[in-house]
Amino acid sequence: MSVQEINKHAVLPPIISRSDKEFLESMQRYIIAETERVGCNEEGPADEYYIIYRNVFDKVIEYVTAYKSILTSIKKEYDAFIETIKESQKTAFCLHGKLKALAAEPIALVYHRKRTIQLEAKMRVIENNSSQIQLQIDQMKQLRAEYDAKEVKYHTFSKDPSKPIPGMTLQESVSLDALTKYLKHLEDKYAEIKQVMLKKYVPVQRKADLDEEMMVTLKRRDLAENLNKELQFRHQRLQIISNALTSWVKSDMSSSFQDFVEQIQKTKDLHAVGKIRGKPFPLLLFFEAIFSTSHACRRPIDAELTLEGIQCGLSEKRLDLVINWVTQERLTFSEEAGDVIYDYGEQDTYNKAKCLALAQMIYTECGLHKKALLCLCKQGQIHGAMEYIQQFKDFTSDDLMDLIKLCPHTELIQCLTREWNGKPPSLSFGLAILHLFSVDMKKVGIKLLQEISKGGKGIVEHLMINDPFCSLENWQEVANICLQNGFDRLSRDIMSILRSQAGVTEISQEDDTVNLMEHVFW
């Protein structure tokens, strides 16, 4: 064969033009950009990788002209092949799940049988208990029926009226004055017992009313919390605008205020004050690390670092971490740390009880007994507060007056002004009343007067006799306060008790020669 014939029948490779080369390079850049954007490579994920090359295939078909039909048929076979692979993977996944379920059936059957035996044993125990309870119920019904069948005879007198009265001699039992005094004693005792019963027991309906009141209060709390969050969000937005306006005024005001605000927002997004969205505050992680490892140190964390850590935890609303640090770790407490937790509880009413307990722990550890006592009272632990007062006897009358001013609970004032565990009252009732009315706490004073007026004259006399701190003049002021606020009977009782005391006479306003210090209680 000649050279001309060989050249005639030979197939030369296509010559790539400059436009074809640019097209191929653009396709290569497209593939690289898309794989980086979706984050895939040749190893996977396969779906994204297949979609990228399918789009490239479509663009190649659109670009070429001579081989378009051939490339289209090749692409159809390519798509069919990919779909076949996907269906095979789905089938393999389903078969694997079925195989796993079949393999677990014997184990599940064993567990079901074991559970059946346990439930049957439990049913037998319940049936035995039920039969015993039913037997006891039948016995009680039988006893009640026998009791109802008997005749009950009522007697007019359970005791012989001719016998002497217990606790009185024969001469006293025929004396009208002695009998009247004894009757008054029984009436006072009856009133006291009745008052104790009213305080000790409450009707069942009261519990239902309190439950309903608690539900209403909780709903109001939820509404208030939602409103508080909304208002906080509004405040933050207004604060940002205010700060931006201040900065804009101080600047040269070369740009508009809107552009200035947008620039600040972009800067804030780039520098989020050291805090990354969705991640904990780095400073909080630092304190959590050093506090959790404080056991390994020979010396506890100092007071200043403890205070900063507590402030950081509370600013991030991580009260759970602060509770763990205070109760479990080796820290150095201070009055400032207790004040920070106390103030946080005043703001977060939902966690107020926890904050008061933590603050009380810190105050007690630091020897700040006044603040620790206030935390106990605000938690409603009145009996615990009284025991605390008896344990630490360095509380003065002024301290207790300040306490009832900060925590004006009626129960607390009653416990302070009465005997406690056989010991004299810690505070004068009369002076407490005068103090409440002098510091614009009239409502609390009126509530105390209402409680004391229910007990009758005997309770008032007992309070006055056992009150060594309140003078005659002070009791007269209390009587005047009672008279001014509608407690006429209580005022008369106080004045009557004052007149009945030996060596005490009423002072006339016109008699200027009488020395008030001559009036003494015996």
Disulfide bonds with the S-S distance in Angstrom:
none
